[in-house]
Amino acid sequence: MIRCYERGGDELVVEVPLREVDAGVLRKVLRLRGDDPVYDCYPVGDEELFALQAYVDGYVDLCACECFLECDSGE
């Protein structure tokens, strides 16, 4: 899930789902160690959004919001 929050605050603006994506792909996109379980919250910028575009089910506005890839249990 990509969650976008208001700039300068912490109010959630939108949640954008991701299609199923392999953890190895996420590690590569987020530049994580090979053994990272990808259970944390990771900032999403232009490069990350471009690399994940095939998996994104919605619009992500990086200009209006601060966005993060957040992994919840069960996802």
Backbone bond lengths (Angstrom), bond angles and torsions (degrees), N, CA, C in turn:
res aa  C-N    CA-C-N  psi(-1)  N-CA   C-N-CA  omega(-1)  CA-C   N-CA-C  phi
1 M - - - 1.445 - - 1.531 107.73 -
2 I 1.318 115.33 134.89 1.459 119.45 171.09 1.517 106.19 -103.13
3 R 1.317 115.54 122.85 1.460 120.79 178.70 1.524 108.54 -110.39
4 C 1.312 114.83 134.27 1.464 121.17 -177.66 1.527 108.83 -116.39
5 Y 1.321 114.46 130.04 1.456 122.03 -175.98 1.521 109.35 -116.71
6 E 1.337 115.39 154.13 1.451 119.92 178.39 1.525 109.78 -60.07
7 R 1.307 115.66 143.83 1.468 119.92 176.37 1.523 108.76 -71.29
8 G 1.311 116.66 136.53 1.455 121.14 178.85 1.524 113.44 75.93
9 G 1.308 117.52 11.61 1.462 121.64 179.11 1.505 109.44 -151.11
10 D 1.312 115.25 -165.64 1.463 117.77 179.98 1.525 112.44 -132.78
11 E 1.332 116.62 17.12 1.465 119.78 178.97 1.527 110.25 -78.15
12 L 1.323 115.80 131.01 1.453 121.82 177.74 1.525 108.91 -69.58
13 V 1.328 116.77 127.92 1.467 122.35 -179.64 1.519 110.34 -98.23
14 V 1.335 116.91 -46.53 1.467 120.12 -177.58 1.527 109.77 -157.22
15 E 1.324 114.89 149.16 1.460 122.51 171.87 1.520 107.30 -113.17
16 V 1.328 116.06 126.71 1.462 121.30 -179.18 1.529 107.74 -115.76
17 P 1.337 116.74 115.16 1.465 119.18 -178.65 1.519 112.71 -70.31
18 L 1.318 113.93 154.72 1.462 121.54 173.23 1.521 108.18 -110.92
19 R 1.326 115.31 142.01 1.462 118.57 170.24 1.524 107.09 -68.91
20 E 1.325 116.61 166.80 1.461 120.41 -179.71 1.531 109.77 -56.95
21 V 1.320 115.52 128.55 1.465 121.78 -179.47 1.521 108.18 -136.86
22 D 1.311 116.27 137.83 1.460 122.85 -179.62 1.532 110.35 -66.05
23 A 1.328 115.74 140.53 1.468 120.94 179.30 1.524 111.31 -58.55
24 G 1.339 117.79 -32.37 1.462 120.88 177.96 1.520 112.13 -62.93
25 V 1.316 116.02 -37.45 1.476 120.49 176.83 1.521 109.42 -65.28
26 L 1.323 116.39 -44.80 1.469 119.52 179.14 1.523 111.45 -62.18
27 R 1.325 116.99 -41.31 1.477 120.07 178.51 1.522 110.56 -59.71
28 K 1.319 116.64 -42.69 1.465 120.59 -179.20 1.524 110.61 -65.93
29 V 1.327 116.59 -48.11 1.473 121.32 -178.59 1.528 110.97 -61.86
30 L 1.327 116.69 -41.15 1.465 121.49 -176.54 1.525 113.08 -89.09
31 R 1.340 116.17 -0.54 1.468 122.68 179.09 1.534 111.42 57.71
32 L 1.347 114.77 51.80 1.463 122.06 -179.43 1.523 110.75 -103.02
33 R 1.324 115.88 161.56 1.472 121.37 175.34 1.525 109.15 -61.84
34 G 1.307 116.37 154.23 1.453 122.12 -179.36 1.511 114.59 -63.19
35 D 1.339 117.45 -22.02 1.462 120.24 -179.47 1.534 112.79 -101.48
36 D 1.332 117.32 5.33 1.463 120.87 179.49 1.529 109.09 -66.20
37 P 1.333 118.65 128.91 1.464 120.63 -177.66 1.536 114.04 -76.18
38 V 1.310 118.59 -5.53 1.471 124.80 179.71 1.540 110.14 55.71
39 Y 1.331 116.03 51.93 1.466 121.96 -179.93 1.521 112.48 -111.03
40 D 1.296 118.02 9.35 1.455 121.71 -171.02 1.521 111.01 -105.31
41 C 1.304 115.87 -162.10 1.462 124.96 177.32 1.534 106.31 -115.24
42 Y 1.346 117.21 126.06 1.462 121.29 -173.45 1.520 110.24 -126.93
43 P 1.339 118.19 132.33 1.461 120.41 178.46 1.530 111.05 -63.12
44 V 1.319 115.99 142.80 1.454 122.41 177.31 1.519 108.06 -115.87
45 G 1.327 115.18 118.43 1.458 121.70 175.94 1.518 109.46 -114.55
46 D 1.317 116.27 -167.34 1.465 121.67 -178.07 1.527 112.47 -55.52
47 E 1.322 117.33 -47.86 1.470 120.99 -177.16 1.527 111.59 -62.97
48 E 1.316 116.42 -45.54 1.455 120.43 -178.51 1.540 110.87 -65.99
49 L 1.335 115.89 -43.09 1.460 119.54 179.81 1.525 111.19 -63.18
50 F 1.319 117.03 -41.89 1.464 120.84 178.53 1.536 110.40 -60.33
51 A 1.332 116.44 -44.87 1.467 121.10 -178.20 1.531 112.08 -68.63
52 L 1.317 117.44 -27.52 1.470 121.24 -178.02 1.528 113.34 -97.00
53 Q 1.325 117.89 -0.34 1.462 121.64 -172.50 1.528 113.67 -51.42
54 A 1.309 118.17 -37.42 1.470 121.44 -179.17 1.532 112.13 -65.61
55 Y 1.320 117.50 -18.10 1.459 122.02 -176.97 1.532 113.53 -104.90
56 V 1.323 116.87 -8.12 1.461 121.87 -174.20 1.526 110.27 -84.67
57 D 1.331 116.23 127.87 1.468 122.66 178.67 1.524 110.80 -105.16
58 G 1.307 117.19 62.70 1.461 120.35 179.28 1.512 110.91 155.42
59 Y 1.314 115.58 -175.72 1.461 122.55 -177.45 1.521 110.07 -98.83
60 V 1.318 115.70 132.54 1.460 122.14 177.41 1.524 107.54 -117.35
61 D 1.323 116.97 118.25 1.463 122.50 -178.44 1.529 109.83 -101.62
62 L 1.327 115.38 94.44 1.461 120.21 -177.53 1.527 112.44 -72.17
63 C 1.328 117.42 -18.68 1.471 120.19 178.60 1.527 111.23 -76.03
64 A 1.328 116.59 -36.38 1.462 120.87 -175.38 1.526 113.39 -91.12
65 C 1.329 116.56 -21.43 1.467 120.06 -172.26 1.525 111.63 -134.66
66 E 1.312 114.22 161.73 1.461 121.12 167.89 1.517 106.03 -99.08
67 C 1.335 116.42 124.37 1.460 120.48 -171.42 1.526 111.75 -116.47
68 F 1.328 114.05 147.71 1.453 121.08 -177.76 1.517 110.05 -141.26
69 L 1.321 115.16 141.62 1.449 120.52 170.00 1.516 105.52 -85.07
70 E 1.325 116.03 118.79 1.452 121.11 -177.48 1.512 109.13 -120.78
71 C 1.305 115.82 128.82 1.464 121.31 -177.72 1.508 109.23 -102.63
72 D 1.327 115.88 118.84 1.457 121.92 178.35 1.513 108.75 -103.27
73 S 1.301 116.89 157.32 1.463 119.47 175.42 1.523 108.94 -63.65
74 G 1.307 115.11 140.83 1.447 120.05 -179.66 1.512 114.15 88.65
75 E 1.332 118.94 -6.04 1.461 121.59 178.39 1.496 110.14 -92.32
